[in-house]
Amino acid sequence: MKPAQNFQPVERDPVAIRRTVIILILLMLLGGFFIVYKYKEKMGEEVAEVVKGRPAKTLGIIKTNFQVEGPEGEIYEAGFTLLENKVSLMTLISPEVERESVVLVDILKQATERYVGEERFQVVCISADPYDSLSADELKEFCLKHGGGDDWIYLTSKSDEFSKYINKDLKLGDVTQTRLNTGERILPDITRIVDYHMNLRGRHDDFYFAARSDAQAESGKENLVSEWQNYMYKNIDYILNEESADKEFSVKNNSNRYHFPLIVFSGFILFILIMGYRLKRQREREEQANIKIK
């Protein structure tokens, strides 16, 4: 028989524990500093791009196809996919709300003159009226009468759901609104920029030109509309000059711009979990050793 061995309780090494804690704290501080640094660096880049004119991407993307009709009964079964690979300026027009519509046609006309010869740019006019009230040919006729272009895209739809599509998917507003006191129709005074990849660009409250025109007339200030136009042109210029119709660019541009700091942060969290698991396993081994001793 072997002589009994004199086991001693396992003692924790306070120096090793303290060293581990210090390393964790240092890593936390270093990781936090690095993440903040990269975030500030990226935000600086973002601000620089915004100053150059990059429009926001807060309105979503036109995903749902919706059959529409153009002049002379031309049917676009694929719907608004005709906007792909172009930079489009899009608005609603209604001869029933003539004053606001004339203002918007003039805004589109000036944009066309600015980008004359630019094949990647196009203007899209959408009927704000029901199909039985205004055909695409009548829409085109109205716009041409007030200076619109023969090469603009004029669209309407026979579908009863078109007004919902205009509001929900195109973010052009509710065409069914009326004034409470008179019952007169209200034309949503919204102009939207659509990029190569069907993204609606800009903020929700951008480009209300009819309202700006009214404010300019009332105040006597001459630059209220032109300031808004110049801002719109700056956004369009950025898309034309800084962005691409290439699909790989779209994926990259829509990706998480903070992926690198997130990778670092995820690695840091993973390291803490691993160290925590190691400490837990060490304690379990110590407890088992103490049980055997007892």
N, C-alpha and C positions, 0 to 999 in steps of 0.2 A: 504493500500500500504506500502510495506517495504521501509524503508529509503535507499537511494542510498549508496552503499558501496564505500569506498575510495580505489580503486585498485592502487597498485603501480607496476611499471614495474619490471619484474623479473630480478634480478641481478645475473650474473654468479659469482660463488665462485672461485676466482683466486687461492686460496689455494688448493681446490680440483682439479682444472685443472692442477696446477703445480705438485701436487702429482701424478696424473695420468701419466703425461709426464715423470716424474722421474722414475716411475715404468716401463713404456715402455722402456725407455733407458736402465735401469738396466737389464731388461729381454733380450733385444737385445744383450747387452754385454755378459751376462751370457750364453745365447743360442749360440752365436757365438763362445765363448771360448770353450764350451762343444763340439760343432761340430768339431772344429779344433783339440781338444784333442783326440776325438774318431777317427778322420780321421788319425792322426799321429799314434795312437795306432794300427789301422788296417793296415796302411802302413808298420809299423814295423813288424807285423806278416807276411805280404805278402813278404817282403824282406827276412825274415828268411826262409820261404818256398821255395823261389826261390834259395837261397843259398843251401838248402838241395837238390835241383834238380828239383823242380816242373816245367815242361815245360808249356809254354804259351798256351792259347786257343784262338788264334787270326785268325786261318785259317778256322774255321767253323766246321760243322758236315756233315758226309756223309749221306744225307737224301734220295736221289733218288735211287730206286732200278734199276738195269740195268743187264739184263740177260747176263751171261758170261759162258764160256766153259772151262773145265779143260782137263787134259790128258785123252785119251781113249774116247773122246767124251762126257764126263760127263757134263751135263747141270746144272747150278745153276740158276734156274728161279728167285729166290729171290735175286740174284746178290750178292752184297757185304755185305749183312747181315751175311754172313759167318764169318765176322770179329768180330761180337758181342761177348762179354764176353771173349775176348782174347786181349792181347797186341800184336799188329802186327807191324812188320818192313816191309815196302812196298817200292818197287822201280820198275823202268822200265828196261827192258833188250831187246837188239836188236843185234843179231849176225851180222847184217850189219854194226854196229858200234862196232866192236869187242873189241877194246882196252879199251874203257870206260866201256863196259859191263863186261869185265873180272875183272876190278877194283871193280865194284859194287858187283859182285858175291863173290869176296874175302872178302869184307866188311861184307856181309851177312853171309858168312861162319864163320868168326871170332865171329860174334854176336851169331850164333847158338852154337858155342863151349862154349862161355861164359855162355849161359843160358841152357846148356844141362840138361835135366831132369826137366826143368821148363815147366809144362804142359800149363800154362797160356800164354806162349810166342809162337809166330809163325812167319814165314817168308813168304812173299807174293811177287812173281815175276809176273809182268804184261808185256805182249808183247807190245813193242812199234811199231811193224810192222803190216801191214794189215793182215787180216785173211788168205787171199790166198797166202801170202808170208811166214807166220810163224804160224804153228799150236801150240797148247798147248803142244803136244808131242815133237815137234821139239824144243820148248822153253826149256822144261825140259831136253831134251838130251844135249842141249848146256850148260846149267847150270851144269849138272852132269859132263860133260867133264872137266869143270873148277873148280870142287870142291864143287858144290852145293849139297843140300840135297835131298834125295829121298822123304822125308816127307814134303818138302816145298810145298806151294800152287802155282800152275802155272795157269795163267788165260789169256784168250784172248776172243775176241767176233767177231761175224760175222757182227755186226751192223756197218753201215757207220758212225754212230754218236759216236762210241767208242772213237775216238781221241778227240772229244769235251768233252766227259765225263771225260776222263783222265785229261784234262787240267782244266776244270771248277769245277768239283765235287771232284776229287781226289787231285787236286792241285799238279800234278806231272809234269806239263809243257806241252809245245806244241811239239808234236811228228812230226809235219809236217815241222819244221824249216830246212832250208838248208843254207850252207855258200854262200854268195853272189858271191865270186870270183871263186869258184870251183863247186858249186851246190851239194857238199857233204852233206849228212844228219847230223844233230846235235842231239845227244841223250840228252834229258834233264837230267842233272846230279843232280837229286833230290832223296833223301831218306826220307820217311815220317814215323812218328810214329803215330799209331792209337790206341786209348785207348779202354777200355772195351765197351764204349758207342758210338763208331763210331766217336768220336771227333778227328780231325786232330790236333796233338799236336806239339808245337814248333813255331818258327817264320818263316816268309816267306823265309828268306835267310839261314835257317839252313841246314846243312848236304849235302854239295856239295863235295863228296869224290873224284870224278875223277879230278876235278879242283885242289883240295888240293894235290892229288897225283902228278899231273903235276908240281905244284909249288914246292913241296918237291924235285922232281927230278932236277928241274932247279936251286934251291937255295942250294941244298946239306944239308938242315936242315932235321934231321931225325924224328922230332916229329910233323910235321904239320898235318899228317893224324891221328896219335895216339891221339893228343890233341882233335881233333874233335870227334874221336871215344869215348874217355873217357867222353866227354860232352854228347854224345848220350846215353851212358850206364847209366850215372847219371840220365838222364831224364827217361829212361826205368825203372831203379831201383826204382825211386820215385813212378811211377805209380803202379808197382808191389807191393811195400811195404807199401805205404801210401794211396792208393786209393782202391776202391772196385768195383766189378761188380754189386753190389746191385743197383737197380734202384733208391731207396730212396737216396743213396749217390750221384748219378748223379744229381738228382733234387737239393739237397742241395749244391753240388759243383758248379752247374751252376747258382745258385740263386745270387741275388744282395748281395755282401759281405758287403755293406755299408747300409743295411736296417735299422739298429738301429739309426745311425745318421740321416738318412732321415726321420724316424718316429719322432724324436725329432724336426727336422727342420720343418716338416709339422705341428706338434702341435704348434710350435712357431708362424708360419704364421697364423694358425687358430685362435690363441689367439689374434693376432693383428687385424685380420678381425672382430672378435667379439667385441673387444674394440672400433674399429672404428665405427662399427654399433651402439653400445651403445651411443657413443658421437654424432653420427648423429641423433639418436632418441631424445636425450636430447635437441639438438639444435632445432629440429622441435617442441618439446613441448614448449620450451621457446618462439619461434616465434609465435605459436598459442596463447599462453597466452598473449603476447604483443598485438596481433591483437584484442583479446577480450577486453583488457583494452582500446584500442583506440576507 
